[in-house]
Structure formats: C-alpha cells, structure tokens
Amino acid sequence: MSTMTSDSPGQALSLGSYRPLGCSGLRVSPLALGTMTFGSDWGWGADRDETKKIFDAYVERGGNFIDTANAYTNGTAEQMVGEFARPHRDQLVIATKYTMATRPGDPNSGGTSRKSMVRSVEGSLSRLQTDYIDLLYLHMWDGLSPVEEVLRAMDDLVRAGKVLYVGMSDIPAWQVSRMQAIAELRGWAPLIALEIPYNLIQRTVERDLIPMAEAMGLGVICWSPLAGGVLTGGVLTGKYRRSDLGNGSGGDASSQKGVAAGNGFLTPRGLDITEAVKDIAAEVGTTPSRVALAWTLLNPAVTAPIVGARSLTQLEANLGALDVQLTPAQQAMLDEVSAIELGFPHDALRRLGAAR
C-alpha cells in the first residue's frame, strides 16, 4: 500500500492521499470501497471471483477504507471482506454497521438497543474473521432506545477493544449533536463519522446534517454519491428512462433501479441534473460518474464518498474521479442546477445577514 500523504487544493488525489476522519487521528482514503454489491444474494451483486478482483485492485492502489454492514447481502458481504482482508488486516480501516434485523420475527435481532448492538458486533467479528472493528456505525435511528443506552454500549465495546471508533448513519442532526455532547460530558467514546446520502440530486443534508457534522467533529461519509446510478448518465443508455418515472418501482430492492427510485433519486429533477452533469463531463473529457464523484469531494466537510462496483471495470472507472479537477465555473454550474432551498431559519437568516 502507498505511504501516507496529504491532499492539497489543486492537486490530483489518489487512494493513498489519506485524510483524517473527523475528530480522530484515524487516516482513511478519499474514496471508500462499498460492499453492498459483494455477493448475489439480493439478485444484483457480483460473484466471489469478481468481488475479489475489485477488493484487491482497491487495496493495491492504496485504498484502505472498507464500508460494509451486518446484513449486506445477508451477511455474505462481511464474509467476503473478512476473507479478502486477512493478508492486509492491520493496514485496513473496516467500517461496519448494526441495526438491520437478521432474524425474521425476532424484534431484538435488529434495532438500536444494547442487545442488538452487542450481538451484531459479535456476529460481524466472526464473519470478518477479526478481533476488532475499526469503525462501528449505528445504521438507522429507530427512535426506540435511550441515547444513553446506545452511547454507553458503544463505549463499553471501545473499552473492550472490540471496536476502535464509533459513528452514526441515517439519523436526525439534532439527535447526533445531543449524543456528541452527552459523550463528551460523560467521557465516553466520541462520534467521529456521519454516513449519509449526499450527491447532486440529494443535497437536503446541507440544511442541518453537514453543518452539524462540521461543528461537532464528524467526518462526512457519502453513501450513494452517484444517486443509485442515476448520475452515471444512464438515461441515454436505457438504464434509466423518463418512462420509468412513476411506475411504482420505488422501494423494490431486487433491482438497482428500484433502489434508486425508492431513495428519491429517479425523478424528473434528478434526470435534469444528470443531463447537466453529462454536459460538464463532455467539457472535461471524462465520464458523468467521475464528475459527480469529484463534485462531492469539493465539499470540505466530506471525508470520503463510498464507491460500490459490480465489476472491476466499473471500479476502475469510478476511481478515475480522483484525477478530475473541476473549474470554479463548472462547479458553479453544478451547484446552480442542483440547488435546494435551505428553508427556515437558514434562508431567513441569510437574507437578514445580507440586509445588514
């Protein structure tokens, strides 16, 4: 793997341009390797041989940040990561998540409780073939467990050495800021990362989640930076068509198109933004996916977007985003076409500030 380097404005990045994750001393690559496609259990992933090629290519190019979860492809993803990571274990930062249910009919096999967390971590350690998890996320906030229960259980796992760092995913900003304050006051393990959807189509996290993360010392990790594949420019290839809009496919996890629709990416606005991304890509002489990924990296709050792939070719294409440098004018165009209303009080405060 590459030696540690730091990225500087105006310089092309590499997977070895390691950067600190939040308020910690942990260093990670500027693109994380997503593993939701590791295994064909959900009907649209990659088989073992192809995932091995993907994993090895990422690590050989200096990548050290692996993102998975307890129930991705029914546990197959963690099993593959564990097998592939063994020769490189101490060089890698492996992040996994808990809260996804693993046993139908058992309410305690998922959720945010201490029981769910501890049992999930034990299962992840076994599948990952390791004695520690670098970063454990709470995957989805369910509003059921007291935050003190969650934080204390996380701290116990850190003190036991089973988990090194903790973070949050898919949770309201006010809850994270409250939890970070409680952890600081009680001397518990601090939160260092926030994993949220962030891309040119989904920018609503800029209202509260991203500013909160910057203020509270959490590095932002972006899931679905390509909006479920919509921003790859698949409109012309037939992968995503305007005829797909409103056909009831939203939430169907058996297809990538269904996942994109269910997350609100496959919309008329989303397809209009994709057309603008394609125009910029033509100017730069690259692909829409690389432009979309490069745009997320321009936000100083973002530590790393997560790139998933179902083939080695797809991975290598996405890694090319590290070579893309957008001009201020190109960034401004993308910002404008994808702009959102921040809402109250943000817009009102900005107007008041401008009037002074």
C-alpha positions as a Markdown table, in Angstrom:
| # | Residue | x | y | z |
|---|---|---|---|---|
| 1 | Met | 0.0 | 0.0 | 0.0 |
| 2 | Ser | 1.0 | 3.6 | -0.5 |
| 3 | Thr | 2.7 | 5.6 | 2.1 |
| 4 | Met | 0.7 | 8.3 | 3.9 |
| 5 | Thr | 0.4 | 11.6 | 2.0 |
| 6 | Ser | -1.8 | 14.6 | 2.4 |
| 7 | Asp | -4.0 | 16.1 | -0.3 |
| 8 | Ser | -3.7 | 19.8 | -1.2 |
| 9 | Pro | -6.1 | 22.1 | -3.1 |
| 10 | Gly | -5.4 | 22.0 | -6.8 |
| 11 | Gln | -3.6 | 18.7 | -6.7 |
| 12 | Ala | -4.9 | 15.4 | -8.1 |
| 13 | Leu | -5.8 | 12.9 | -5.4 |
| 14 | Ser | -5.0 | 9.2 | -5.1 |
| 15 | Leu | -6.3 | 6.5 | -2.8 |
| 16 | Gly | -3.1 | 7.0 | -0.9 |
| 17 | Ser | -4.0 | 10.6 | -0.2 |
| 18 | Tyr | -5.1 | 9.7 | 3.3 |
| 19 | Arg | -7.1 | 12.2 | 5.3 |
| 20 | Pro | -8.2 | 12.4 | 9.0 |
| 21 | Leu | -11.6 | 11.1 | 9.8 |
| 22 | Gly | -13.5 | 13.6 | 11.9 |
| 23 | Cys | -12.1 | 14.5 | 15.3 |
| 24 | Ser | -9.9 | 11.4 | 15.4 |
| 25 | Gly | -6.3 | 10.6 | 14.3 |
| 26 | Leu | -7.6 | 7.8 | 12.0 |
| 27 | Arg | -6.5 | 8.3 | 8.4 |
| 28 | Val | -8.6 | 7.0 | 5.5 |
| 29 | Ser | -8.6 | 7.1 | 1.7 |
| 30 | Pro | -10.6 | 9.8 | -0.1 |
| 31 | Leu | -12.8 | 7.1 | -1.7 |
| 32 | Ala | -14.2 | 4.3 | 0.5 |
| 33 | Leu | -14.9 | 0.9 | -1.1 |
| 34 | Gly | -18.6 | 0.0 | -0.7 |
| 35 | Thr | -19.6 | -3.7 | -0.3 |
| 36 | Met | -23.3 | -3.8 | -0.8 |
| 37 | Thr | -22.6 | -5.4 | -4.2 |
| 38 | Phe | -20.4 | -8.1 | -2.6 |
| 39 | Gly | -22.5 | -11.3 | -3.3 |
| 40 | Ser | -25.5 | -12.0 | -5.4 |
| 41 | Asp | -27.9 | -12.8 | -2.5 |
| 42 | Trp | -30.0 | -9.8 | -3.3 |
| 43 | Gly | -30.1 | -10.5 | -7.0 |
| 44 | Trp | -27.9 | -7.7 | -8.4 |
| 45 | Gly | -24.5 | -8.0 | -6.8 |
| 46 | Ala | -21.2 | -9.5 | -8.0 |
| 47 | Asp | -20.0 | -13.1 | -7.5 |
| 48 | Arg | -17.0 | -14.1 | -5.4 |
| 49 | Asp | -14.4 | -14.0 | -8.1 |
| 50 | Glu | -15.3 | -10.5 | -9.3 |
| 51 | Thr | -15.5 | -9.1 | -5.8 |
| 52 | Lys | -12.1 | -10.5 | -5.1 |
| 53 | Lys | -10.7 | -8.6 | -8.1 |
| 54 | Ile | -12.5 | -5.4 | -7.0 |
| 55 | Phe | -11.2 | -5.7 | -3.5 |
| 56 | Asp | -7.6 | -6.5 | -4.5 |
| 57 | Ala | -7.5 | -3.6 | -7.1 |
| 58 | Tyr | -8.7 | -1.1 | -4.5 |
| 59 | Val | -6.1 | -2.2 | -1.9 |
| 60 | Glu | -3.3 | -2.4 | -4.4 |
| 61 | Arg | -3.9 | 1.2 | -5.4 |
| 62 | Gly | -3.5 | 2.3 | -1.8 |
| 63 | Gly | -7.1 | 2.2 | -0.7 |
| 64 | Asn | -7.6 | 1.4 | 3.0 |
| 65 | Phe | -11.3 | 2.3 | 3.8 |
| 66 | Ile | -13.8 | -0.6 | 3.5 |
| 67 | Asp | -17.5 | 0.0 | 4.2 |
| 68 | Thr | -19.9 | -2.8 | 5.0 |
| 69 | Ala | -22.8 | -3.7 | 7.3 |
| 70 | Asn | -24.0 | -6.7 | 9.3 |
| 71 | Ala | -26.8 | -7.6 | 6.9 |
| 72 | Tyr | -25.5 | -6.6 | 3.5 |
| 73 | Thr | -26.3 | -9.4 | 1.1 |
| 74 | Asn | -27.5 | -11.4 | 4.1 |
| 75 | Gly | -24.0 | -11.4 | 5.7 |
| 76 | Thr | -22.2 | -12.5 | 2.6 |
| 77 | Ala | -20.5 | -9.1 | 2.2 |
| 78 | Glu | -18.9 | -9.3 | 5.6 |
| 79 | Gln | -17.8 | -12.8 | 5.0 |
| 80 | Met | -16.1 | -11.8 | 1.7 |
| 81 | Val | -14.4 | -8.8 | 3.3 |
| 82 | Gly | -13.1 | -10.9 | 6.1 |
| 83 | Glu | -11.6 | -13.4 | 3.7 |
| 84 | Phe | -10.1 | -10.9 | 1.4 |
| 85 | Ala | -8.8 | -8.6 | 4.1 |
| 86 | Arg | -6.9 | -11.2 | 6.1 |
| 87 | Pro | -3.5 | -10.6 | 4.4 |
| 88 | His | -3.9 | -6.8 | 4.9 |
| 89 | Arg | -5.9 | -6.6 | 8.1 |
| 90 | Asp | -3.9 | -4.1 | 10.1 |
| 91 | Gln | -3.4 | -1.8 | 7.1 |
| 92 | Leu | -7.2 | -1.5 | 6.5 |
| 93 | Val | -9.9 | 0.5 | 8.2 |
| 94 | Ile | -13.0 | -1.7 | 8.2 |
| 95 | Ala | -16.3 | 0.0 | 9.0 |
| 96 | Thr | -19.5 | -1.9 | 9.6 |
| 97 | Lys | -22.9 | -1.1 | 10.9 |
| 98 | Tyr | -25.6 | -2.6 | 13.2 |
| 99 | Thr | -29.4 | -2.2 | 13.5 |
| 100 | Met | -30.5 | -4.2 | 10.4 |
| 101 | Ala | -32.6 | -7.2 | 11.5 |
| 102 | Thr | -31.1 | -10.7 | 10.9 |
| 103 | Arg | -33.9 | -13.0 | 12.2 |
| 104 | Pro | -37.4 | -12.5 | 10.9 |
| 105 | Gly | -39.9 | -12.4 | 13.8 |
| 106 | Asp | -37.3 | -11.5 | 16.4 |
| 107 | Pro | -37.6 | -7.8 | 17.3 |
| 108 | Asn | -34.3 | -7.9 | 19.2 |
| 109 | Ser | -32.3 | -9.1 | 16.2 |
| 110 | Gly | -32.3 | -5.6 | 14.9 |
| 111 | Gly | -32.8 | -2.1 | 16.2 |
| 112 | Thr | -30.6 | 0.3 | 18.2 |
| 113 | Ser | -30.6 | -1.5 | 21.6 |
| 114 | Arg | -27.6 | -2.7 | 23.6 |
| 115 | Lys | -28.6 | -6.3 | 22.9 |
| 116 | Ser | -28.9 | -5.7 | 19.2 |
| 117 | Met | -25.6 | -3.9 | 19.1 |
| 118 | Val | -23.5 | -6.4 | 21.1 |
| 119 | Arg | -24.9 | -9.4 | 19.3 |
| 120 | Ser | -24.5 | -7.8 | 15.9 |
| 121 | Val | -20.9 | -6.9 | 16.7 |
| 122 | Glu | -20.1 | -10.5 | 17.8 |
| 123 | Gly | -21.6 | -11.7 | 14.5 |
| 124 | Ser | -19.6 | -9.2 | 12.5 |
| 125 | Leu | -16.4 | -10.1 | 14.2 |
| 126 | Ser | -17.0 | -13.7 | 13.3 |
| 127 | Arg | -17.8 | -13.1 | 9.7 |
| 128 | Leu | -15.0 | -10.6 | 9.3 |
| 129 | Gln | -12.5 | -13.0 | 10.8 |
| 130 | Thr | -11.0 | -10.3 | 13.0 |
| 131 | Asp | -10.9 | -9.4 | 16.7 |
| 132 | Tyr | -11.7 | -5.8 | 16.3 |
| 133 | Ile | -13.8 | -3.4 | 14.1 |
| 134 | Asp | -12.2 | -0.1 | 13.2 |
| 135 | Leu | -15.4 | 1.8 | 12.9 |
| 136 | Leu | -18.9 | 0.8 | 14.1 |
| 137 | Tyr | -21.9 | 2.8 | 12.9 |
| 138 | Leu | -25.4 | 2.9 | 14.2 |
| 139 | His | -27.0 | 2.2 | 10.8 |
| 140 | Met | -30.5 | 3.6 | 11.1 |
| 141 | Trp | -32.1 | 5.5 | 14.0 |
| 142 | Asp | -35.4 | 3.9 | 15.2 |
| 143 | Gly | -36.2 | 6.3 | 18.0 |
| 144 | Leu | -36.7 | 3.5 | 20.5 |
| 145 | Ser | -33.6 | 3.2 | 22.5 |
| 146 | Pro | -32.4 | 5.9 | 25.0 |
| 147 | Val | -29.4 | 7.6 | 23.6 |
| 148 | Glu | -27.5 | 6.9 | 26.9 |
| 149 | Glu | -28.0 | 3.2 | 26.3 |
| 150 | Val | -26.6 | 3.4 | 22.8 |
| 151 | Leu | -23.6 | 5.6 | 23.7 |
| 152 | Arg | -22.7 | 3.6 | 26.8 |
| 153 | Ala | -22.9 | 0.3 | 24.9 |
| 154 | Met | -20.6 | 1.8 | 22.2 |
| 155 | Asp | -18.2 | 3.0 | 24.9 |
| 156 | Asp | -18.2 | -0.5 | 26.5 |
| 157 | Leu | -17.3 | -2.0 | 23.2 |
| 158 | Val | -14.5 | 0.5 | 22.6 |
| 159 | Arg | -13.1 | -0.1 | 26.1 |
| 160 | Ala | -13.2 | -3.8 | 25.5 |
| 161 | Gly | -11.1 | -3.4 | 22.3 |
| 162 | Lys | -13.8 | -4.9 | 20.1 |
| 163 | Val | -14.5 | -1.6 | 18.4 |
| 164 | Leu | -12.0 | 1.3 | 17.9 |
| 165 | Tyr | -14.2 | 4.2 | 16.8 |
| 166 | Val | -17.9 | 4.9 | 16.6 |
| 167 | Gly | -20.2 | 6.9 | 14.3 |
| 168 | Met | -23.8 | 7.4 | 13.1 |
| 169 | Ser | -25.7 | 6.9 | 9.9 |
| 170 | Asp | -29.2 | 8.0 | 8.8 |
| 171 | Ile | -30.2 | 9.9 | 11.8 |
| 172 | Pro | -31.5 | 13.4 | 12.6 |
| 173 | Ala | -28.9 | 16.1 | 13.1 |
| 174 | Trp | -30.3 | 17.2 | 16.4 |
| 175 | Gln | -30.0 | 13.7 | 17.8 |
| 176 | Val | -26.4 | 13.4 | 16.8 |
| 177 | Ser | -25.4 | 16.8 | 18.3 |
| 178 | Arg | -27.2 | 15.8 | 21.5 |
| 179 | Met | -25.4 | 12.4 | 21.6 |
| 180 | Gln | -22.0 | 14.0 | 20.9 |
| 181 | Ala | -22.5 | 16.5 | 23.8 |
| 182 | Ile | -23.5 | 13.7 | 26.2 |
| 183 | Ala | -20.5 | 11.5 | 25.1 |
| 184 | Glu | -18.2 | 14.5 | 25.8 |
| 185 | Leu | -19.7 | 15.3 | 29.1 |
| 186 | Arg | -19.5 | 11.7 | 30.4 |
| 187 | Gly | -16.1 | 10.9 | 28.9 |
| 188 | Trp | -17.5 | 8.2 | 26.6 |
| 189 | Ala | -16.1 | 7.4 | 23.1 |
| 190 | Pro | -16.8 | 10.4 | 20.8 |
| 191 | Leu | -18.6 | 10.0 | 17.5 |
| 192 | Ile | -16.1 | 10.6 | 14.6 |
| 193 | Ala | -18.1 | 9.9 | 11.4 |
| 194 | Leu | -21.5 | 10.5 | 9.9 |
| 195 | Glu | -22.6 | 8.4 | 6.9 |
| 196 | Ile | -25.4 | 10.0 | 5.0 |
| 197 | Pro | -26.7 | 10.1 | 1.4 |
| 198 | Tyr | -25.1 | 13.0 | -0.5 |
| 199 | Asn | -24.9 | 13.7 | -4.2 |
| 200 | Leu | -26.0 | 16.3 | -6.7 |
| 201 | Ile | -29.6 | 15.0 | -6.6 |
| 202 | Gln | -29.8 | 14.7 | -2.8 |
| 203 | Arg | -28.5 | 17.9 | -1.2 |
| 204 | Thr | -31.0 | 18.4 | 1.6 |
| 205 | Val | -28.4 | 17.1 | 4.1 |
| 206 | Glu | -26.8 | 20.5 | 3.6 |
| 207 | Arg | -29.5 | 22.1 | 5.7 |
| 208 | Asp | -28.5 | 20.7 | 9.0 |
| 209 | Leu | -26.6 | 17.4 | 8.9 |
| 210 | Ile | -23.5 | 18.6 | 7.2 |
| 211 | Pro | -23.1 | 21.8 | 9.2 |
| 212 | Met | -23.8 | 19.8 | 12.4 |
| 213 | Ala | -21.1 | 17.3 | 11.4 |
| 214 | Glu | -18.5 | 20.1 | 10.8 |
| 215 | Ala | -19.4 | 21.8 | 14.1 |
| 216 | Met | -19.3 | 18.5 | 16.1 |
| 217 | Gly | -16.2 | 17.0 | 14.7 |
| 218 | Leu | -17.7 | 14.2 | 12.5 |
| 219 | Gly | -16.3 | 13.4 | 9.1 |
| 220 | Val | -19.0 | 13.0 | 6.4 |
| 221 | Ile | -19.0 | 9.7 | 4.5 |
| 222 | Cys | -21.4 | 9.8 | 1.5 |
| 223 | Trp | -23.4 | 6.8 | 0.6 |
| 224 | Ser | -24.9 | 6.7 | -2.9 |
| 225 | Pro | -22.7 | 9.6 | -4.3 |
| 226 | Leu | -24.0 | 8.6 | -7.8 |
| 227 | Ala | -27.6 | 8.6 | -6.7 |
| 228 | Gly | -28.1 | 4.9 | -7.2 |
| 229 | Gly | -26.5 | 5.1 | -10.6 |
| 230 | Val | -28.8 | 7.8 | -12.0 |
| 231 | Leu | -25.8 | 10.3 | -12.2 |
| 232 | Thr | -23.8 | 7.8 | -14.3 |
| 233 | Gly | -25.7 | 9.2 | -17.3 |
| 234 | Gly | -27.6 | 6.0 | -17.9 |
| 235 | Val | -30.5 | 8.0 | -19.4 |
| 236 | Leu | -29.2 | 7.6 | -22.9 |
| 237 | Thr | -28.1 | 4.0 | -22.5 |
| 238 | Gly | -31.6 | 3.0 | -21.5 |
| 239 | Lys | -30.7 | 2.1 | -17.9 |
| 240 | Tyr | -32.8 | 5.0 | -16.6 |
| 241 | Arg | -35.6 | 6.4 | -18.7 |
| 242 | Arg | -38.2 | 9.1 | -18.2 |
| 243 | Ser | -40.7 | 6.3 | -18.8 |
| 244 | Asp | -39.5 | 4.7 | -15.5 |
| 245 | Leu | -40.9 | 7.7 | -13.6 |
| 246 | Gly | -44.0 | 6.9 | -11.5 |
| 247 | Asn | -44.1 | 3.2 | -12.5 |
| 248 | Gly | -44.4 | 2.0 | -8.9 |
| 249 | Ser | -40.8 | 0.6 | -8.7 |
| 250 | Gly | -39.9 | 2.7 | -5.7 |
| 251 | Gly | -38.6 | 0.6 | -2.8 |
| 252 | Asp | -38.0 | -2.6 | -4.8 |
| 253 | Ala | -34.6 | -3.7 | -3.5 |
| 254 | Ser | -34.5 | -6.5 | -6.0 |
| 255 | Ser | -33.2 | -4.1 | -8.7 |
| 256 | Gln | -30.8 | -1.2 | -8.6 |
| 257 | Lys | -33.4 | 0.9 | -10.5 |
| 258 | Gly | -35.9 | 0.1 | -7.7 |
| 259 | Val | -33.4 | 1.2 | -5.1 |
| 260 | Ala | -32.8 | 4.5 | -7.0 |
| 261 | Ala | -36.5 | 5.2 | -7.2 |
| 262 | Gly | -37.1 | 4.3 | -3.6 |
| 263 | Asn | -34.5 | 6.7 | -2.4 |
| 264 | Gly | -36.0 | 9.6 | -4.4 |
| 265 | Phe | -33.2 | 9.8 | -7.0 |
| 266 | Leu | -35.1 | 8.7 | -10.1 |
| 267 | Thr | -37.2 | 11.8 | -10.6 |
| 268 | Pro | -37.7 | 14.4 | -13.4 |
| 269 | Arg | -35.4 | 16.8 | -11.4 |
| 270 | Gly | -32.8 | 14.0 | -11.0 |
| 271 | Leu | -32.8 | 13.3 | -14.7 |
| 272 | Asp | -32.4 | 17.1 | -15.5 |
| 273 | Ile | -29.4 | 17.3 | -13.2 |
| 274 | Thr | -27.9 | 14.2 | -14.9 |
| 275 | Glu | -28.1 | 16.0 | -18.2 |
| 276 | Ala | -26.1 | 18.9 | -16.8 |
| 277 | Val | -23.5 | 16.5 | -15.4 |
| 278 | Lys | -23.2 | 14.9 | -18.8 |
| 279 | Asp | -22.6 | 18.4 | -20.3 |
| 280 | Ile | -19.8 | 19.1 | -17.8 |
| 281 | Ala | -18.3 | 15.6 | -18.4 |
| 282 | Ala | -18.1 | 16.4 | -22.1 |
| 283 | Glu | -16.3 | 19.6 | -21.4 |
| 284 | Val | -13.8 | 17.9 | -19.1 |
| 285 | Gly | -13.4 | 14.9 | -21.4 |
| 286 | Thr | -14.4 | 12.4 | -18.8 |
| 287 | Thr | -17.5 | 10.4 | -17.6 |
| 288 | Pro | -20.5 | 11.7 | -15.8 |
| 289 | Ser | -19.9 | 9.4 | -12.8 |
| 290 | Arg | -16.4 | 10.9 | -12.3 |
| 291 | Val | -17.7 | 14.4 | -12.5 |
| 292 | Ala | -20.4 | 13.6 | -9.9 |
| 293 | Leu | -17.9 | 12.0 | -7.5 |
| 294 | Ala | -15.4 | 14.8 | -8.0 |
| 295 | Trp | -18.2 | 17.3 | -7.0 |
| 296 | Thr | -18.8 | 15.6 | -3.7 |
| 297 | Leu | -15.1 | 15.8 | -2.8 |
| 298 | Leu | -15.2 | 19.6 | -3.2 |
| 299 | Asn | -17.2 | 19.9 | 0.0 |
| 300 | Pro | -14.6 | 20.4 | 2.8 |
| 301 | Ala | -16.9 | 18.5 | 5.2 |
| 302 | Val | -16.7 | 15.3 | 3.1 |
| 303 | Thr | -14.0 | 12.9 | 4.1 |
| 304 | Ala | -14.9 | 10.2 | 1.5 |
| 305 | Pro | -17.7 | 9.2 | -0.8 |
| 306 | Ile | -18.4 | 5.4 | -0.9 |
| 307 | Val | -17.9 | 3.8 | -4.3 |
| 308 | Gly | -19.5 | 0.5 | -5.0 |
| 309 | Ala | -19.0 | -1.7 | -8.1 |
| 310 | Arg | -20.3 | -4.8 | -9.6 |
| 311 | Ser | -17.2 | -5.3 | -11.9 |
| 312 | Leu | -13.5 | -4.4 | -11.9 |
| 313 | Thr | -14.1 | -2.2 | -14.9 |
| 314 | Gln | -16.7 | -0.2 | -13.0 |
| 315 | Leu | -14.5 | 0.3 | -10.0 |
| 316 | Glu | -11.6 | 1.5 | -12.1 |
| 317 | Ala | -13.9 | 3.9 | -14.0 |
| 318 | Asn | -15.1 | 5.4 | -10.7 |
| 319 | Leu | -11.5 | 5.7 | -9.2 |
| 320 | Gly | -10.8 | 8.0 | -12.1 |
| 321 | Ala | -12.8 | 10.7 | -10.3 |
| 322 | Leu | -9.6 | 11.3 | -8.2 |
| 323 | Asp | -8.0 | 12.7 | -11.4 |
| 324 | Val | -10.9 | 15.1 | -12.2 |
| 325 | Gln | -10.4 | 18.8 | -11.4 |
| 326 | Leu | -13.5 | 21.0 | -12.0 |
| 327 | Thr | -13.1 | 24.6 | -12.7 |
| 328 | Pro | -14.9 | 27.2 | -10.5 |
| 329 | Ala | -17.3 | 27.9 | -13.4 |
| 330 | Gln | -18.1 | 24.2 | -13.8 |
| 331 | Gln | -18.6 | 23.8 | -10.0 |
| 332 | Ala | -20.9 | 26.8 | -10.0 |
| 333 | Met | -23.0 | 25.4 | -12.8 |
| 334 | Leu | -23.4 | 22.1 | -11.0 |
| 335 | Asp | -24.2 | 23.9 | -7.8 |
| 336 | Glu | -26.8 | 26.0 | -9.5 |
| 337 | Val | -28.6 | 23.2 | -11.4 |
| 338 | Ser | -28.8 | 21.1 | -8.2 |
| 339 | Ala | -29.5 | 23.9 | -5.7 |
| 340 | Ile | -32.1 | 23.4 | -3.0 |
| 341 | Glu | -33.9 | 25.8 | -0.7 |
| 342 | Leu | -32.4 | 25.6 | 2.8 |
| 343 | Gly | -35.7 | 26.5 | 4.4 |
| 344 | Phe | -36.3 | 28.3 | 7.7 |
| 345 | Pro | -34.4 | 29.5 | 9.6 |
| 346 | His | -31.4 | 29.2 | 7.2 |
| 347 | Asp | -32.8 | 31.2 | 4.3 |
| 348 | Ala | -34.3 | 33.9 | 6.6 |
| 349 | Leu | -31.0 | 34.3 | 8.5 |
| 350 | Arg | -29.1 | 34.6 | 5.2 |
| 351 | Arg | -31.5 | 37.3 | 4.0 |
| 352 | Leu | -31.2 | 39.2 | 7.3 |
| 353 | Gly | -27.4 | 38.9 | 7.2 |
| 354 | Ala | -27.3 | 40.2 | 3.6 |
| 355 | Ala | -29.5 | 43.2 | 4.6 |
| 356 | Arg | -27.2 | 44.4 | 7.4 |
